Amino acid sequence: MRISESLNNVIVMKDGKVQEITSGNNWGGCVRVLKNGAWGVSFTTNPAKMEDAGKSALKLANALDNDVKLADIEPTHDNVKSKAKLKLQDVSLDEKKEAMSAAEKAANLEAIVSTTVNYVDGEGTTIFANSEGTELQIEESRVALFMNAVAASDGIIQFGHKSTGGAAGFEVIQKEDLEKFGRVTAEKAIRLLKAELPPSGKFPVVMDPELTGVFIHEALGHASEADLILKNDSILKGKMGTQIGSSLVTIIDDATMDAFGYYPYDSEGVKTRKNILVEDGILKSLLSSRETASQLDITPSGNARSVVGDQPIVRMSNTYLQPSELKFEELIEDMDSGIYLKGSRGGQVDTGKGVFQFNAAESFLIENGEVKNPLRDVSLSGNILEMLLKVDGVGSDFKMGVGFCGKSGQTVPVGDGGPHVRVKEATVGGGS
């Protein structure tokens, strides 16, 4: 049984004017029954209907016959308090709007023609109990600010994007330099107006922490999800214990760390931990639910996630490439000709075929060990495992990003990141 009660806010500001405010208390209760190897699930938004939901879930399970089994876990009792220092409900909507306005005003530089600021927050309590003896009460708090700036000149339009947030209270926003946040977002868009189209071909590249995180999340993180392994839709199937990346590559998924994808227990009551997916280039573990862990005969990793009304599925939490020792200058000093890729504008990955294509938000030429002219509309593509094997430099810096990941129609908050990373050869392209 899972019960969740939360207070959520969404504010949308367009060109300095608030266009939308959505606030609401949400209550939901879900009962899942596993009987005769089959799931029965029932959800209600009425606290008085929880008993009916239980009866409905049992009836549904009785109507089916399957072979689902769950990996064993130790029953636990826990009461987890929120990490928030400044509770979101104690901060007025006016204060939240003022923070958005501070960023928006700073972004109004010359050539900026439009801005959009999105603020989202939520805090509440989830109760979990099962017939195996686990009883949990978990307080949660999460806040994020997203900004887009549009620059235009001589018929060219370019975009800048930036985000911040955390699994904590409003202190996350208060600590942010909002003037710098808005200005940097705008400067990205303006810089791209004068950027050149990139050369196409194979080049050594350096990815910034944001693009490193997106690559690790999309290309390796999803491929390590046990449900995709079981569906024969992952390049990592059958590769446990083998070398899939260079010895510099260590990739971790850690729901316990202080980042946007934090949660102390997953949606099946499994206590979360630091999961080392790849260590020194060797595939060491997978992300799993109790059901997929049983099928693969592994220990559940604590990665079954969903909102209360949905069936938990295997999801990432905070996924990153572990930093090493090199400074940024050391990563580029011996590059005669290369490309520096910053940020992401999305892309696509085929985890089954093991191929990817990403679009960088910003890019720059690297010539004779120095960052030179800005480039626009740069894409990075290739084979996931070939890319990991060609990692030949890992930075000492580290940064986690803020985002939401979609899978099977469900969305969960995640973090992804890492340091600057050098790849000795990658396929780069560009468009108009």
N, C-alpha and C positions, 0 to 999 in steps of 0.2 A: 504494500500500500504506500502510495506517495500522496502527500497533501502539500500544496504550495499556496501561500498568500503573499502578494507583492504589491507595491505601489510603483508605478512606472510613469515616466514623463518623456515626451518627445517634443522638441521645439525646432521649427524650421524657419530660418531667417534668409530672405532673398533680397539682395541689394540694400541691406540695412533695415529692412522692414520685416517684422514677424508675420509670416504667412499662415502658420499653423501651430497650435499648441494642443497636444493630446495628453491628458492625464487620466489615470484610472487605477482603482484597486481591482486586482484580479485574484480570484480564488478558484482553485481547481483541485479535484481529488480523483485519483486513478487507482483501480484495483486490477492486479494481474494475477491470474491463476494458471499454474502449470499442472495439468492432470493428463494422464495417459500420453505423456510426451507432447501435448498440444497446449498452446497458449489460448487463454480467453482474457480479453482486455475490455474494461469498461471505464468510462470517464464521465464525471459530472461537475457542474459548476455550482451545485446546490449542496451545502453541507448536510442538509437533512436527508439527502438521497444516497449517502455513502453505503448504507446497508443494501439498498437496491442495486447499487453498482457492483457490490460484491456478489450478489446473487446472479446478476446478469453475466459477470465474468465467468462464474462457475458453469452457468448454463452453456455459454459459448464453448468453453473448454470441453465439456461433456459431449458436444456435438461433433467434435473432431477427434482424429486419431493420428498421432504423429510420433516422431522419435527424438524430440528435443531433450537433451540432457544438459545439466548445468555443472560446471566445475565447482568443487567445494571451496568455501571460504569460511574463515573463523567468524562466528557471531560476535558482534561488538555493540557496545553502548557508548554514545558520545553526544556531547552538546557543544557545537562549534559556534563561537561568537564571531560577529562581523569584524573585519579589519578596519572598518571605517572610523576615522578620527572625527570627522565632521559629517554627521548623518545627513543624507540627501533630503530627508523630509524636514530637516531643520533649516534648510536653505530655501528662501522664497523664490518664486518664479522670476521676480524682478531681478534678483541677484544673478540668476542663471542667464537671463537675457542680457544683463550688463556685461557678463563675461564674453558672450557671443559678440556683442557690439564692439568691445575692445579689440577683438581680433579682426572684425570686419572693417573697422575704421582704419586700422593699420595697413590693410590690404589695398586701400584705395589709392594706389600709386598711378602715375600717368601710364596710359595704355590699358589699364584694367577697365573693362566695360561691364563686368558683372561678377557678383560674389554670391556664394551660397554657404551658409553655416548650418550644420545639423548638430543638435545636442540631444543625447539620449542618456537616461539613467534609470536605474531600478534597484530597489532594495526590498527584502522580504525574508520569509522563513519557510524552509521546506522540512517536512517531517517524513521520515521513512521508517517503515516497520515491516518485517517479514516473519513468516512462521518458523524460520530457523533460529530466531532469537535476536536478530539485529534490530536495534532501535536507535535512530539518529534524529537530532534536531540541529539544523544548520541555518545560520543567519548568513545572508548574502547581500553584497552591495557592489554595484558596478556603474561606472560613468564613462562617457566618451564624448569627444568633440571632433567633428569632421569639417574640413573646410575645402572649398573649391573656388579658384579664381580664374576668370577668363580674360585673356589679353587679346587685343585685335589691333592690326596695323596693316595698311595696304592690302586688304583682302585676305590676310593670313590670320587665323584664329588658333590660339594655343591655350593650354590648360595647366594649372598648378593645383596640387592636392597635398594636404597634410592632415594628420590625425594625432590625437593624444587621448589617453584615458588609462583606466586601471580598475582592478577588482578591489575598490576601496571607496572612500567617501569623496565629498566635494573638495577635500584638500588636494586631490590630484589636479583639479583645474586651477585652484588657487596658486599652486606651486609653479604652474606653467607661466612662462613669459609670453603673455598673450599678444603683446605688441610685436614681438619677434615672430611669434607663431603666424600672425597674419601677414607680416611683411615678407617673410621667407616664402610663404605660399604664393604671394603675388610675384615675387622676383623670379620664381621658377617659370611662371607663365610668360613673363616679359622676356626672359633670357631666350626662351624657345622661339620668339618671333624672329630673331636674327640668326638662329641656328641653321646649319647647313644639313643637307641630306648626307647620310653616311655612305661610306664605301661598302660594297658587298663582297663577302668571301669569308675565308677562315682567318681569324686573328686571335692573338692573346687578348684576354679581357680581364678586367677587374670589376667585380660586382660590389656595390655598397651594401651595408647591413640590411637595408629594406629589401632589395632584390634577392640577396642571399636567403632571407627568410621566406620570401614568396616561393623561390625555387625549391627550397627544402620542404616546405609545406606541400606544395602542389605536386612536385615530381617524386619525392621520396616518402613524405608523410602519408599520402593517400595510398601509395603502393604498399605500405607496411600495415595497412588495416586488414585484420584477419578475415573479415567477411569478403573482401575483394580477392584475397588469396584463395579462399574456398570456392569462389565463383570463377576461378581461372582467369581473373581479370587483373593480374598483377605481374609485372616483370620480375618480382622478387620470389615468386613461387619456386620452391625447391632450392633456394640459394642460401638457406640458413647455414652460418658458419663459413661462408665463402667470401672472398675478397670482391666487394662491389664498388669500392672507391679507393683513392690513394690513401696512404698511411696517415695523411694529414686530416682525414675526414672522420670526425666523431659527431654523431647526430643524436640528439636527446629529445624526448617528449616528457615534460614534467608539469603535471597539474598542480604540484605543491608550491611552485615558485611564485613570487610576487609579480604577476603579469596578468594581462587581460583575460587569459583563459584559465585562471585559477579556479579550482574546486577541490575540497578536501575528501569527498567521497563521490563516487560516480552514481548514476541513476539506478544501479543495482545494489548499492550499499557497500561496494568494494572500496577500501581505503586506497587513496592514490599514492603514487610514489614516482621517483625519478626513473624513467625507463630509458636505458641506453639502447637505442635501435641499431646504431652502427658505431663500432669502436675501432679506431685505427684502420678504418676501411673495411672491417669485417662485419657482416650482418649478424647481430647478436640476438635480437628479439623483435616481436611484433606487437601491435596494438590490438587488444582483444576485449570482448565481453565474456561473461561466464559461459554463454552458449558456444561461442566460437572457440574459446579456450578449451572447452570439453572436446570439441571436434578435433582440435589439433594437439590435444594432450599437453597443454602448456598451462602455466599459472595465469589467472586473469590479471590484466595489466591495470585495470581501473579506468578503462576508456569507453564504457557504455554510457552514452549521454543522450538526453532529450529533454524537452519541456515535459511537464507532468502529463499532458494529454496525448503524447506520442509514445510509440514503442521505442525503448532505448536501442540505439545502434552504435556501431564502433565509430568513434570520432577522435580527432586529435585534441590536444589541450594547448600547451605552450611548446612549440616545436622549434628547435634551433640547432645551428651548427656551432660547436664549441670553439671558442677563440684559441689562438696560439700565441706566437711571440712577435710577429713582424709588425713594424709600424707601416702606415700607409705609404710613406716615402720609400721604404724598402721594397714594398710590393711592386712599385712602378719604376724604380731606378735603373733597372737593366732592360727595360722594354724600349726597343727602338721605334716600334710602331704598334699601337694597340688601341683598345677602346675601353673607356671607363663608363660603366652603366650604372645609373642611379634610379632607384624607385621602380614602380611597376604600374602599368596601365592595363593589367590583365593579360590573359592569354589562354592557352588550352593545353591539356595534358591527356595522353592516352596511356593509362597505367598498364594496360594489357600489352600494348606494343612497345611501351617504354620510350615514347617520344614526347617532346614538348615544344612549345613555341610561346615566348613571352614578348611583350612590348615594354621597353623601358620608358619611364617617365621622362628622364633626361639622360643625355650621353655626351661624352667629350672625347676628342682625339687624345691619344697619348703619343707624344713624339720625343724621342731621346730622353726618356725618363721624366717628362714633365706633362702635366695636364694642359691641353691647348684648347682649340676651338670647340664651342658647343655644337652638338648634332641633334637632329630631331627625327622622330618617327623611326626609331631603331628597334629592330627585333632580334631576339636571340633564340636559336632553335637547335635541336639536335637530339641525341639519344641520352637518356637519363644516366645510364651506367657509364657510358663513355665520358660524359661530362664530369661525373664524380671521380673517375680514374685520372682525369687530366688536371685535377686540382693540385697546383704546385706551390701555393703560397696562401697562408691563412693569417689574418691580422690579429692584433692583440686587443683591438677595440671591440665593443659589444653593444648591441641595441636591440630591443624587442619592439615589435610593432603591435598595432591594435586593429582587430578586424573581426569579421563574422564569416563563418564557413558554411556553405550550403551542401547538403547531401541528402538524396532521397526525399526532397521536399521539406527537409528540416534545416533549421539554422541555429548554430550555437556560437557563442563568443570564443575567440581563439587569440593566441599570441603567436607570432613567428618572428624569427630574427637570426642574429649571428654577428660576425665581424665582416670587415672587408675580405674578399676572397679572390685570389688570382687563379685563372684557368689558362693553361698554356696554349690551348687552341679551341676556338668555338666558332660556330657559324653565325655570322652577323649579316643582317640585311636591312633594307630601308625602303620606304615608299614615299610618295608625294603627299 
